[in-house]
Protein backbone atom coordinates (compact mmCIF):
# COMPACT_ATOMS: atom_id res chain seq x y z
CA UNK A 1 0.00 0.00 0.00
CA UNK A 2 1.67 3.17 -1.27
CA UNK A 3 0.18 5.45 1.40
CA UNK A 4 1.98 3.62 4.20
CA UNK A 5 5.32 4.76 2.79
CA UNK A 6 4.30 8.34 3.44
CA UNK A 7 3.07 7.85 7.01
CA UNK A 8 5.24 8.83 9.95
CA UNK A 9 3.20 9.84 13.00
CA UNK A 10 4.57 12.88 14.82
CA UNK A 11 2.36 12.64 17.93
CA UNK A 12 2.64 10.00 20.63
CA UNK A 13 -0.40 9.78 22.88
CA UNK A 14 0.47 8.22 26.21
CA UNK A 15 -2.11 7.08 28.72
CA UNK A 16 -0.40 7.78 32.05
CA UNK A 17 -3.39 6.26 33.87
CA UNK A 18 -6.84 4.90 33.07
CA UNK A 19 -8.09 5.75 36.55
CA UNK A 20 -10.75 8.45 36.69
CA UNK A 21 -12.75 10.44 39.22
CA UNK A 22 -15.81 10.57 36.96
CA UNK A 23 -17.98 8.04 35.14
CA UNK A 24 -19.39 9.98 32.20
CA UNK A 25 -22.24 8.50 30.21
CA UNK A 26 -20.58 9.15 26.86
CA UNK A 27 -17.12 7.84 27.83
CA UNK A 28 -15.81 4.68 26.19
CA UNK A 29 -13.91 3.94 29.39
CA UNK A 30 -17.04 2.17 30.65
CA UNK A 31 -16.56 -0.40 27.88
CA UNK A 32 -12.94 -1.25 28.65
CA UNK A 33 -11.98 -4.48 30.38
CA UNK A 34 -8.39 -3.49 31.10
CA UNK A 35 -7.19 -3.29 34.73
CA UNK A 36 -6.86 0.18 36.23
CA UNK A 37 -3.31 1.32 36.81
CA UNK A 38 -0.65 4.01 36.59
CA UNK A 39 2.33 4.23 34.25
CA UNK A 40 5.78 4.20 35.79
CA UNK A 41 7.74 7.38 35.13
CA UNK A 42 11.01 5.47 34.79
CA UNK A 43 9.45 3.11 32.24
CA UNK A 44 7.92 6.07 30.40
CA UNK A 45 11.43 7.31 29.69
CA UNK A 46 12.19 4.09 27.76
CA UNK A 47 9.69 5.04 25.03
CA UNK A 48 11.24 6.50 21.82
CA UNK A 49 9.92 9.96 22.70
CA UNK A 50 12.53 11.85 20.67
CA UNK A 51 11.09 10.42 17.46
CA UNK A 52 7.95 12.52 17.93
CA UNK A 53 7.22 16.24 17.97
CA UNK A 54 4.44 16.15 20.56
CA UNK A 55 3.62 13.93 23.53
CA UNK A 56 -0.06 13.96 24.57
CA UNK A 57 -0.34 12.73 28.15
CA UNK A 58 -3.91 11.48 28.29
CA UNK A 59 -6.01 8.45 27.43
CA UNK A 60 -8.98 6.77 29.14
CA UNK A 61 -8.41 8.34 32.53
CA UNK A 62 -7.79 11.59 34.37
CA UNK A 63 -4.06 12.43 34.07
CA UNK A 64 -4.11 14.82 37.05
CA UNK A 65 -4.77 11.81 39.29
CA UNK A 66 -1.25 10.59 38.51
CA UNK A 67 1.06 11.84 41.28
CA UNK A 68 3.99 12.08 38.84
CA UNK A 69 2.19 13.59 35.86
CA UNK A 70 4.26 16.75 35.94
CA UNK A 71 7.48 14.74 36.07
CA UNK A 72 6.32 13.35 32.73
CA UNK A 73 5.67 16.87 31.43
CA UNK A 74 9.02 18.23 32.58
CA UNK A 75 10.85 15.30 31.03
CA UNK A 76 9.06 15.80 27.71
CA UNK A 77 9.98 19.49 27.77
CA UNK A 78 13.61 18.65 28.61
CA UNK A 79 13.72 16.79 25.27
CA UNK A 80 12.55 19.90 23.44
CA UNK A 81 9.13 18.44 22.63
CA UNK A 82 5.60 19.79 22.90
CA UNK A 83 3.64 18.51 25.92
CA UNK A 84 -0.15 18.49 26.15
CA UNK A 85 -2.89 16.84 28.18
CA UNK A 86 -6.65 16.64 28.50
CA UNK A 87 -8.51 16.84 31.80
CA UNK A 88 -12.03 16.85 33.20
CA UNK A 89 -10.91 19.90 35.18
CA UNK A 90 -11.86 18.82 38.69
CA UNK A 91 -8.31 18.74 40.07
CA UNK A 92 -6.84 21.77 38.29
CA UNK A 93 -7.03 24.03 41.36
CA UNK A 94 -5.07 21.49 43.42
CA UNK A 95 -2.25 21.33 40.87
CA UNK A 96 -2.25 24.91 39.61
CA UNK A 97 1.38 25.75 40.40
CA UNK A 98 2.61 22.48 38.91
CA UNK A 99 0.73 23.16 35.67
CA UNK A 100 2.64 26.39 35.11
CA UNK A 101 5.98 25.36 36.57
CA UNK A 102 6.14 22.18 34.45
CA UNK A 103 6.24 24.04 31.14
CA UNK A 104 3.06 22.35 29.85
CA UNK A 105 2.19 23.72 26.39
CA UNK A 106 -1.50 22.87 26.06
CA UNK A 107 -4.34 21.78 28.31
CA UNK A 108 -7.87 20.92 27.20
CA UNK A 109 -10.90 20.84 29.51
CA UNK A 110 -13.36 18.16 28.44
CA UNK A 111 -16.75 19.85 28.96
CA UNK A 112 -19.76 18.42 27.13
CA UNK A 113 -22.39 19.87 29.47
CA UNK A 114 -22.64 22.68 32.02
CA UNK A 115 -24.91 20.67 34.28
CA UNK A 116 -23.08 19.89 37.52
CA UNK A 117 -19.90 21.57 36.23
CA UNK A 118 -19.68 24.61 38.52
CA UNK A 119 -16.39 23.43 40.04
CA UNK A 120 -14.90 22.76 36.61
CA UNK A 121 -15.92 26.20 35.32
CA UNK A 122 -14.51 27.80 38.47
CA UNK A 123 -11.20 26.01 37.91
CA UNK A 124 -11.18 27.03 34.26
CA UNK A 125 -11.67 30.69 35.18
CA UNK A 126 -8.89 30.47 37.76
CA UNK A 127 -6.51 28.87 35.28
CA UNK A 128 -7.15 31.59 32.68
CA UNK A 129 -6.62 34.30 35.30
CA UNK A 130 -3.41 32.68 36.52
CA UNK A 131 -2.17 32.48 32.95
CA UNK A 132 -2.67 36.23 32.61
CA UNK A 133 -0.99 37.00 35.94
CA UNK A 134 2.02 34.81 35.17
CA UNK A 135 2.14 35.88 31.51
CA UNK A 136 2.41 32.20 30.68
CA UNK A 137 2.40 30.69 27.20
CA UNK A 138 0.03 27.87 28.17
CA UNK A 139 -2.70 27.34 25.56
CA UNK A 140 -6.10 26.55 27.08
CA UNK A 141 -8.91 24.83 25.21
CA UNK A 142 -12.39 23.56 25.90
CA UNK A 143 -13.02 20.23 24.21
CA UNK A 144 -16.70 19.49 23.51
CA UNK A 145 -18.05 16.08 22.54
CA UNK A 146 -21.09 16.42 20.28
CA UNK A 147 -24.05 14.10 20.83
CA UNK A 148 -27.81 14.36 20.64
CA UNK A 149 -28.48 15.24 24.28
CA UNK A 150 -26.18 18.29 24.36
CA UNK A 151 -26.97 19.72 20.92
CA UNK A 152 -28.90 22.71 22.28
CA UNK A 153 -26.33 23.34 25.02
CA UNK A 154 -23.20 23.49 22.86
CA UNK A 155 -23.58 27.15 21.75
CA UNK A 156 -23.90 28.13 25.42
CA UNK A 157 -20.69 26.26 26.30
CA UNK A 158 -18.88 27.94 23.40
CA UNK A 159 -20.04 31.42 24.47
CA UNK A 160 -19.07 30.80 28.10
CA UNK A 161 -15.62 29.52 27.17
CA UNK A 162 -14.89 32.50 24.95
CA UNK A 163 -16.19 34.92 27.61
CA UNK A 164 -13.87 33.31 30.17
CA UNK A 165 -10.98 33.78 27.77
CA UNK A 166 -9.91 30.34 26.57
CA UNK A 167 -7.72 30.22 23.48
CA UNK A 168 -10.00 27.94 21.53
CA UNK A 169 -12.97 25.58 21.48
CA UNK A 170 -12.54 22.15 19.91
CA UNK A 171 -15.59 20.14 18.88
CA UNK A 172 -15.58 16.45 18.02
CA UNK A 173 -18.16 13.78 17.33
CA UNK A 174 -19.08 11.26 20.02
CA UNK A 175 -17.48 7.84 19.57
CA UNK A 176 -20.08 5.24 20.47
CA UNK A 177 -19.44 2.47 17.96
CA UNK A 178 -19.05 -0.01 20.81
CA UNK A 179 -22.55 0.85 22.03
CA UNK A 180 -21.34 1.66 25.54
CA UNK A 181 -24.67 3.29 26.32
CA UNK A 182 -27.70 2.54 24.11
CA UNK A 183 -29.10 6.00 24.85
CA UNK A 184 -26.09 7.81 23.36
CA UNK A 185 -26.69 8.84 19.74
CA UNK A 186 -25.14 11.27 17.29
CA UNK A 187 -27.01 14.05 15.53
CA UNK A 188 -28.12 14.09 11.87
CA UNK A 189 -26.03 15.56 9.06
CA UNK A 190 -28.37 18.52 8.78
CA UNK A 191 -28.23 19.17 12.53
CA UNK A 192 -24.45 18.98 12.40
CA UNK A 193 -24.32 21.47 9.53
CA UNK A 194 -26.56 23.91 11.40
CA UNK A 195 -24.59 23.48 14.62
CA UNK A 196 -21.29 24.18 12.87
CA UNK A 197 -22.71 27.35 11.28
CA UNK A 198 -24.01 28.52 14.66
CA UNK A 199 -20.80 28.01 16.63
CA UNK A 200 -18.69 29.51 13.85
CA UNK A 201 -20.79 32.67 14.02
CA UNK A 202 -20.16 32.77 17.77
CA UNK A 203 -16.45 32.02 17.84
CA UNK A 204 -15.05 32.35 14.34
CA UNK A 205 -11.46 31.13 14.06
CA UNK A 206 -11.34 30.25 17.75
CA UNK A 207 -13.72 27.36 17.12
CA UNK A 208 -12.21 24.18 15.65
CA UNK A 209 -14.66 21.83 13.96
CA UNK A 210 -14.27 18.13 13.15
CA UNK A 211 -13.39 17.50 9.53
CA UNK A 212 -14.97 15.01 7.16
CA UNK A 213 -13.96 11.48 8.12
CA UNK A 214 -11.80 9.40 5.80
CA UNK A 215 -9.97 6.09 5.98
CA UNK A 216 -7.08 5.86 6.82
CA UNK A 217 -8.16 8.55 9.27
CA UNK A 218 -6.25 11.58 10.50
CA UNK A 219 -5.73 9.90 13.87
CA UNK A 220 -3.61 6.96 12.63
CA UNK A 221 -1.89 9.18 10.06
CA UNK A 222 -0.53 11.47 12.76
CA UNK A 223 -0.70 9.63 16.09
CA UNK A 224 0.38 6.45 17.89
CA UNK A 225 -1.13 5.39 21.21
CA UNK A 226 0.41 3.61 24.22
CA UNK A 227 -1.63 2.45 27.23
CA UNK A 228 -0.54 2.90 30.84
CA UNK A 229 0.72 -0.71 30.88
CA UNK A 230 2.74 -0.21 27.69
CA UNK A 231 0.54 -1.78 25.08
CA UNK A 232 0.90 -0.20 21.65
CA UNK A 233 -2.44 0.24 19.90
CA UNK A 234 -3.44 1.95 16.61
CA UNK A 235 -5.36 4.74 18.35
CA UNK A 236 -7.06 5.64 21.62
CA UNK A 237 -10.37 4.21 20.39
CA UNK A 238 -8.71 0.82 19.79
CA UNK A 239 -7.03 0.70 23.18
CA UNK A 240 -7.70 -3.03 23.56
CA UNK A 241 -6.48 -3.92 20.06
CA UNK A 242 -2.85 -4.58 20.88
CA UNK A 243 -0.11 -4.33 18.28
CA UNK A 244 2.52 -5.41 20.79
CA UNK A 245 4.40 -4.33 23.91
CA UNK A 246 5.89 -0.84 23.83
CA UNK A 247 8.23 -0.83 26.84
CA UNK A 248 11.80 -0.43 25.64
CA UNK A 249 10.82 -0.91 21.99
CA UNK A 250 12.55 1.15 19.28
CA UNK A 251 10.64 3.52 17.01
CA UNK A 252 11.27 1.44 13.89
CA UNK A 253 9.46 -1.54 15.41
CA UNK A 254 6.56 0.62 16.58
CA UNK A 255 6.24 2.19 13.14
CA UNK A 256 6.31 -1.16 11.35
CA UNK A 257 3.47 -2.42 13.56
CA UNK A 258 1.50 0.76 12.99
CA UNK A 259 1.88 0.69 9.22
CA UNK A 260 0.91 -2.96 9.05
CA UNK A 261 -2.36 -2.07 10.76
CA UNK A 262 -2.95 0.97 8.53
CA UNK A 263 -2.58 -1.19 5.41
CA UNK A 264 -5.63 -3.25 6.41
CA UNK A 265 -7.71 -0.87 8.51
CA UNK A 266 -10.35 -0.30 5.82
CA UNK A 267 -11.66 -3.78 6.59
CA UNK A 268 -11.28 -3.51 10.37
CA UNK A 269 -14.56 -4.05 12.21
CA UNK A 270 -14.36 -0.76 14.17
CA UNK A 271 -12.47 1.45 11.69
CA UNK A 272 -14.87 0.61 8.88
CA UNK A 273 -17.73 2.06 10.99
CA UNK A 274 -15.90 5.02 12.53
CA UNK A 275 -16.91 8.60 11.64
CA UNK A 276 -15.04 10.46 14.42
DANORBEL-V782471 format. One record per helix or strand. SS is the DSSP state (~ for helix, > for strand). FROM is the first residue (numbers start at 1). LEN is the number of residues. If there is no record, write none. Layout:
# DANORBEL-V782471
ss:from:len
SS:FROM:LEN
SS:FROM:LEN
This chain:
# DANORBEL-V782471
ss:from:len
~:2:5
>:11:4
>:17:1
~:28:4
>:38:1
~:41:4
~:49:3
>:54:3
~:63:3
~:69:10
>:82:6
~:92:10
>:106:5
~:118:17
>:139:8
~:148:3
~:154:11
>:168:6
~:189:18
>:207:2
~:218:5
>:223:4
>:231:3
~:236:3
>:242:4
~:251:12
~:265:3
